[in-house]
Amino acid sequence: MSHVAKEKQKLLNRLKRLKGQLEAIERAVEADAECARVLQQATACRGALDGFIAEVIEDHIREHMIDPAAGADDPRTQASEELVAIVHAYLT
């Protein structure tokens, strides 16, 4: 995953928050918390993981599919940006 080196700290911060959310779910289950509370925490955790996945996909597309020399008017650049928008719409 060398292409994410620029975004490494941002991704690590997302993972640390995700880890905290998972630990909160674990504590809630251990404490026999209400189902609604556990489900709310699980949904938030899933959203955080989807956001992480979207970031990694976006970084991959921008690193491996877009030619920096091509410019914004290049059809491949435009298609890649459309793909990034679709990923974000689907995962976030």
Beta strands, then each sheet from edge to edge (+ up, - down):
end
